[in-house]
Amino acid sequence: MPQGSGDLGTRMQRLFQALPPGPAIIVGSDIPAIGPREIANAFRLLGNADAVFGPAADGGYWLVGLRRSPQLLAPFARVRWSSPHALANTLANLEGRRVAFAAMLSDVDSEHAYRQLRGQWQRLIPSRSGR
């Protein structure tokens, strides 16, 4: 699905609007430690909340999920993206709503983060020789 134009919040809001009815989760593509267990847990958490977030160590988030009924929330206005304030800004837009949190995972936003997480990736990718 094409992302279209606009900042990250505009693109995510557009995606939530375009998806069929029901709970939905968006996950970052730069999360080496993510697995099926993390996604399943986020959907479980969303069952009792209006929104769910997977916080990242840098102040952002690697996952956002919205219940989307009875109305679609719009939590992405006035968020300082790519900053240590992204999650806090988004949560401020959800004041009075039930919010749940998944596990904190690290994302890869810089060369430094890549170097820190590179060893974890190597453990996550099975070797071809089966060792």
NUTI-906598 format. One record per residue: residue in one letter; x, y, z of N, C-alpha, C in turn. Coordinates in Angstrom, 2 decimals. Layout:
BEGIN
[site a, [X, Y, Z], [X, Y, Z], [X, Y, Z]]
...
end
This chain:
BEGIN
[site m, [0.86, -1.17, 0.00], [0.00, 0.00, 0.00], [0.91, 1.24, 0.00]]
[site p, [0.79, 2.10, -0.96], [1.64, 3.30, -0.99], [1.40, 4.19, 0.24]]
[site q, [2.48, 4.77, 0.76], [2.38, 5.62, 1.94], [1.78, 6.98, 1.64]]
[site g, [2.04, 7.49, 0.46], [1.56, 8.83, 0.13], [2.46, 9.90, 0.74]]
[site s, [2.02, 11.13, 0.67], [2.83, 12.26, 1.14], [2.49, 12.62, 2.58]]
[site g, [3.27, 13.53, 3.12], [3.03, 14.01, 4.48], [4.03, 13.45, 5.47]]
[site d, [3.95, 13.95, 6.70], [4.86, 13.46, 7.73], [4.43, 12.07, 8.17]]
[site l, [5.19, 11.47, 9.07], [4.91, 10.11, 9.51], [3.50, 9.97, 10.07]]
[site g, [3.06, 10.93, 10.86], [1.73, 10.88, 11.44], [0.64, 10.91, 10.39]]
[site t, [0.79, 11.74, 9.41], [-0.20, 11.82, 8.31], [-0.27, 10.50, 7.57]]
[site r, [0.88, 9.90, 7.32], [0.92, 8.63, 6.59], [0.30, 7.50, 7.42]]
[site m, [0.58, 7.47, 8.73], [-0.01, 6.43, 9.57], [-1.52, 6.61, 9.70]]
[site q, [-1.96, 7.85, 9.88], [-3.40, 8.11, 9.99], [-4.12, 7.67, 8.71]]
[site r, [-3.51, 7.96, 7.57], [-4.09, 7.57, 6.29], [-4.23, 6.04, 6.22]]
[site l, [-3.24, 5.31, 6.69], [-3.28, 3.87, 6.67], [-4.40, 3.34, 7.58]]
[site f, [-4.50, 3.88, 8.80], [-5.57, 3.45, 9.69], [-6.95, 3.72, 9.07]]
[site q, [-7.09, 4.82, 8.35], [-8.36, 5.14, 7.70], [-8.68, 4.19, 6.54]]
[site a, [-7.66, 3.70, 5.86], [-7.86, 2.88, 4.67], [-8.11, 1.41, 4.98]]
[site l, [-7.71, 0.96, 6.16], [-7.86, -0.46, 6.50], [-9.31, -0.82, 6.77]]
[site p, [-9.66, -2.09, 6.58], [-11.03, -2.52, 6.88], [-11.33, -2.35, 8.38]]
[site p, [-12.61, -2.36, 8.76], [-12.98, -2.18, 10.17], [-12.32, -3.20, 11.09]]
[site g, [-12.13, -2.80, 12.32], [-11.55, -3.67, 13.33], [-10.24, -3.14, 13.84]]
[site p, [-9.69, -3.80, 14.86], [-8.41, -3.34, 15.41], [-7.30, -3.47, 14.37]]
[site a, [-6.36, -2.56, 14.42], [-5.24, -2.57, 13.47], [-3.97, -2.14, 14.18]]
[site i, [-2.87, -2.70, 13.73], [-1.55, -2.39, 14.29], [-0.61, -2.08, 13.14]]
[site i, [0.20, -1.04, 13.33], [1.27, -0.69, 12.39], [2.59, -0.94, 13.10]]
[site v, [3.50, -1.60, 12.41], [4.80, -1.94, 13.00], [5.90, -1.34, 12.14]]
[site g, [6.93, -0.81, 12.80], [8.08, -0.30, 12.08], [8.83, -1.42, 11.38]]
[site s, [9.48, -1.10, 10.30], [10.22, -2.11, 9.54], [11.69, -2.19, 9.96]]
[site d, [12.05, -1.47, 11.00], [13.45, -1.45, 11.44], [13.60, -1.98, 12.86]]
[site i, [12.88, -3.08, 13.16], [12.86, -3.66, 14.51], [13.40, -5.09, 14.43]]
[site p, [14.69, -5.30, 14.64], [15.26, -6.64, 14.45], [14.76, -7.69, 15.43]]
[site a, [14.33, -7.31, 16.62], [13.94, -8.30, 17.64], [12.46, -8.67, 17.60]]
[site i, [11.70, -8.13, 16.67], [10.27, -8.39, 16.64], [9.99, -9.82, 16.16]]
[site g, [8.96, -10.39, 16.74], [8.54, -11.73, 16.34], [7.04, -11.87, 16.49]]
[site p, [6.50, -13.01, 16.12], [5.06, -13.24, 16.22], [4.51, -13.04, 17.64]]
[site r, [5.28, -13.38, 18.63], [4.84, -13.25, 20.02], [4.55, -11.78, 20.36]]
[site e, [5.40, -10.87, 19.90], [5.20, -9.45, 20.19], [3.95, -8.91, 19.51]]
[site i, [3.70, -9.35, 18.30], [2.51, -8.89, 17.57], [1.24, -9.45, 18.23]]
[site a, [1.25, -10.74, 18.56], [0.08, -11.35, 19.21], [-0.21, -10.67, 20.54]]
[site n, [0.82, -10.37, 21.31], [0.63, -9.69, 22.59], [0.04, -8.30, 22.39]]
[site a, [0.49, -7.58, 21.38], [-0.04, -6.24, 21.13], [-1.53, -6.30, 20.79]]
[site f, [-1.94, -7.28, 19.99], [-3.37, -7.43, 19.69], [-4.16, -7.79, 20.95]]
[site r, [-3.59, -8.64, 21.82], [-4.26, -8.96, 23.09], [-4.45, -7.71, 23.92]]
[site l, [-3.41, -6.91, 24.03], [-3.49, -5.66, 24.80], [-4.52, -4.71, 24.22]]
[site l, [-4.60, -4.66, 22.92], [-5.54, -3.76, 22.25], [-6.99, -4.18, 22.50]]
[site g, [-7.21, -5.44, 22.87], [-8.55, -5.90, 23.17], [-9.18, -5.19, 24.36]]
[site n, [-8.35, -4.64, 25.25], [-8.84, -3.93, 26.44], [-8.44, -2.47, 26.46]]
[site a, [-8.01, -1.94, 25.34], [-7.53, -0.56, 25.29], [-7.98, 0.10, 24.00]]
[site d, [-7.94, 1.43, 23.99], [-8.23, 2.17, 22.77], [-7.02, 2.23, 21.84]]
[site a, [-5.83, 2.16, 22.45], [-4.58, 2.23, 21.69], [-3.53, 1.40, 22.40]]
[site v, [-2.58, 0.91, 21.63], [-1.45, 0.18, 22.18], [-0.19, 0.71, 21.51]]
[site f, [0.88, 0.80, 22.30], [2.17, 1.26, 21.80], [3.26, 0.30, 22.22]]
[site g, [4.21, 0.10, 21.32], [5.45, -0.59, 21.64], [6.51, 0.49, 21.76]]
[site p, [6.85, 0.87, 22.98], [7.83, 1.96, 23.13], [9.23, 1.55, 22.66]]
[site a, [9.95, 2.51, 22.15], [11.35, 2.32, 21.76], [12.22, 3.07, 22.75]]
[site a, [13.43, 2.61, 22.92], [14.33, 3.20, 23.90], [14.66, 4.66, 23.61]]
[site d, [14.48, 5.10, 22.37], [14.84, 6.47, 22.00], [13.72, 7.48, 22.21]]
[site g, [12.60, 7.05, 22.83], [11.49, 7.97, 23.08], [10.39, 7.91, 22.04]]
[site g, [10.60, 7.11, 21.01], [9.57, 6.91, 20.00], [8.83, 5.61, 20.24]]
[site y, [8.33, 5.02, 19.18], [7.66, 3.73, 19.32], [7.81, 2.92, 18.06]]
[site w, [7.87, 1.61, 18.25], [8.06, 0.68, 17.13], [6.74, 0.10, 16.66]]
[site l, [5.69, 0.28, 17.44], [4.37, -0.26, 17.12], [3.31, 0.69, 17.63]]
[site v, [2.26, 0.87, 16.85], [1.08, 1.60, 17.29], [-0.14, 0.83, 16.80]]
[site g, [-1.09, 0.67, 17.69], [-2.33, 0.00, 17.33], [-3.52, 0.80, 17.82]]
[site l, [-4.58, 0.81, 17.04], [-5.80, 1.52, 17.41], [-6.98, 0.57, 17.30]]
[site r, [-7.89, 0.67, 18.24], [-9.10, -0.14, 18.21], [-9.97, 0.24, 17.01]]
[site r, [-10.12, 1.52, 16.71], [-10.80, 2.07, 15.54], [-12.31, 1.98, 15.58]]
[site s, [-12.91, 1.65, 16.72], [-14.36, 1.71, 16.83], [-14.72, 2.02, 18.28]]
[site p, [-15.72, 2.78, 18.57], [-16.75, 3.22, 17.63], [-16.28, 4.34, 16.71]]
[site q, [-15.12, 4.93, 16.96], [-14.61, 5.98, 16.07], [-13.12, 5.80, 15.91]]
[site l, [-12.58, 6.33, 14.85], [-11.14, 6.28, 14.61], [-10.49, 7.45, 15.34]]
[site l, [-9.57, 7.14, 16.22], [-8.83, 8.19, 16.92], [-7.82, 8.84, 15.98]]
[site a, [-7.40, 10.04, 16.31], [-6.41, 10.77, 15.51], [-5.30, 11.25, 16.45]]
[site p, [-4.39, 10.35, 16.85], [-3.39, 10.69, 17.86], [-2.09, 11.31, 17.34]]
[site f, [-1.98, 11.58, 16.05], [-0.68, 11.93, 15.50], [-0.45, 13.42, 15.23]]
[site a, [-1.34, 14.29, 15.67], [-1.17, 15.73, 15.44], [-0.12, 16.30, 16.39]]
[site r, [0.65, 17.24, 15.91], [1.63, 17.97, 16.71], [2.65, 17.05, 17.40]]
[site v, [3.01, 15.95, 16.75], [4.03, 15.04, 17.29], [5.38, 15.44, 16.72]]
[site r, [6.36, 15.52, 17.58], [7.73, 15.82, 17.15], [8.39, 14.49, 16.76]]
[site w, [8.25, 14.14, 15.49], [8.76, 12.87, 14.99], [10.28, 12.84, 15.02]]
[site s, [10.82, 11.64, 15.14], [12.28, 11.43, 15.18], [12.92, 12.22, 16.30]]
[site s, [12.24, 12.28, 17.43], [12.77, 12.96, 18.60], [12.45, 12.12, 19.84]]
[site p, [13.06, 12.43, 20.96], [12.75, 11.71, 22.19], [11.36, 12.02, 22.73]]
[site h, [10.62, 12.89, 22.05], [9.29, 13.31, 22.51], [8.14, 12.65, 21.74]]
[site a, [8.44, 11.83, 20.74], [7.40, 11.30, 19.86], [6.32, 10.53, 20.62]]
[site l, [6.71, 9.62, 21.49], [5.70, 8.85, 22.23], [4.93, 9.75, 23.19]]
[site a, [5.62, 10.61, 23.92], [4.94, 11.51, 24.87], [3.95, 12.43, 24.15]]
[site n, [4.35, 12.96, 23.01], [3.44, 13.83, 22.24], [2.21, 13.07, 21.78]]
[site t, [2.42, 11.84, 21.31], [1.29, 11.03, 20.85], [0.35, 10.70, 22.01]]
[site l, [0.92, 10.34, 23.16], [0.10, 10.02, 24.33], [-0.70, 11.23, 24.79]]
[site a, [-0.13, 12.41, 24.68], [-0.86, 13.63, 25.06], [-2.12, 13.79, 24.22]]
[site n, [-2.07, 13.35, 22.97], [-3.24, 13.41, 22.09], [-4.31, 12.37, 22.45]]
[site l, [-3.95, 11.43, 23.31], [-4.87, 10.37, 23.70], [-5.33, 10.50, 25.16]]
[site e, [-5.19, 11.69, 25.70], [-5.59, 11.91, 27.09], [-7.05, 11.48, 27.30]]
[site g, [-7.28, 10.73, 28.38], [-8.61, 10.24, 28.68], [-8.94, 8.91, 28.02]]
[site r, [-8.07, 8.41, 27.18], [-8.28, 7.12, 26.51], [-7.49, 6.03, 27.23]]
[site r, [-7.93, 4.80, 27.05], [-7.21, 3.66, 27.63], [-6.06, 3.29, 26.70]]
[site v, [-4.85, 3.32, 27.25], [-3.65, 3.04, 26.46], [-2.89, 1.90, 27.13]]
[site a, [-2.45, 0.95, 26.34], [-1.65, -0.17, 26.83], [-0.27, -0.11, 26.17]]
[site f, [0.68, -0.81, 26.81], [2.05, -0.79, 26.31], [2.58, -2.20, 26.14]]
[site a, [3.13, -2.46, 24.97], [3.82, -3.72, 24.68], [5.25, -3.58, 25.19]]
[site a, [6.05, -4.59, 24.95], [7.45, -4.58, 25.37], [8.23, -3.47, 24.69]]
[site m, [9.24, -2.97, 25.37], [10.14, -1.98, 24.76], [11.14, -2.73, 23.88]]
[site l, [11.23, -2.31, 22.64], [12.21, -2.86, 21.71], [12.99, -1.71, 21.10]]
[site s, [14.13, -2.05, 20.54], [14.97, -1.03, 19.91], [14.75, -1.02, 18.41]]
[site d, [14.78, 0.19, 17.85], [14.69, 0.33, 16.41], [16.03, 0.82, 15.88]]
[site v, [16.19, 0.79, 14.58], [17.45, 1.17, 13.96], [17.25, 2.48, 13.22]]
[site d, [17.58, 3.57, 13.89], [17.41, 4.90, 13.30], [18.73, 5.57, 12.95]]
[site s, [19.84, 4.92, 13.32], [21.14, 5.55, 13.09], [22.21, 4.47, 12.93]]
[site e, [23.37, 4.89, 12.48], [24.48, 3.94, 12.35], [24.87, 3.39, 13.72]]
[site h, [24.83, 4.24, 14.75], [25.14, 3.79, 16.10], [24.19, 2.68, 16.54]]
[site a, [22.89, 2.86, 16.31], [21.90, 1.84, 16.68], [22.14, 0.56, 15.87]]
[site y, [22.47, 0.72, 14.61], [22.75, -0.45, 13.77], [23.91, -1.25, 14.35]]
[site r, [24.97, -0.57, 14.71], [26.14, -1.27, 15.26], [25.82, -1.95, 16.58]]
[site q, [25.02, -1.32, 17.42], [24.63, -1.91, 18.70], [23.79, -3.17, 18.50]]
[site l, [22.91, -3.16, 17.53], [21.96, -4.25, 17.35], [22.43, -5.33, 16.39]]
[site r, [23.52, -5.08, 15.68], [23.99, -6.02, 14.67], [24.21, -7.41, 15.24]]
[site g, [24.77, -7.51, 16.43], [25.00, -8.81, 17.05], [23.70, -9.55, 17.34]]
[site q, [22.66, -8.83, 17.72], [21.36, -9.46, 17.96], [20.79, -10.03, 16.66]]
[site w, [20.94, -9.31, 15.56], [20.43, -9.80, 14.28], [21.07, -11.12, 13.93]]
[site q, [22.37, -11.21, 14.14], [23.08, -12.43, 13.78], [22.53, -13.62, 14.56]]
[site r, [22.10, -13.41, 15.79], [21.51, -14.49, 16.58], [20.09, -14.82, 16.11]]
[site l, [19.40, -13.86, 15.51], [18.02, -14.08, 15.08], [17.93, -14.80, 13.74]]
[site i, [18.97, -14.73, 12.93], [18.94, -15.34, 11.59], [19.57, -16.71, 11.68]]
[site p, [18.81, -17.78, 11.41], [19.37, -19.13, 11.48], [20.48, -19.31, 10.45]]
[site s, [21.49, -20.06, 10.83], [22.59, -20.30, 9.89], [22.12, -21.29, 8.82]]
[site r, [22.72, -21.21, 7.66], [22.35, -22.09, 6.55], [22.82, -23.52, 6.79]]
[site s, [23.87, -23.66, 7.59], [24.39, -25.01, 7.84], [23.61, -25.74, 8.92]]
[site g, [22.69, -25.03, 9.59], [21.87, -25.66, 10.62], [22.57, -25.79, 11.96]]
[site r, [23.75, -25.19, 12.11], [24.48, -25.27, 13.38], [23.93, -24.32, 14.39]]
end
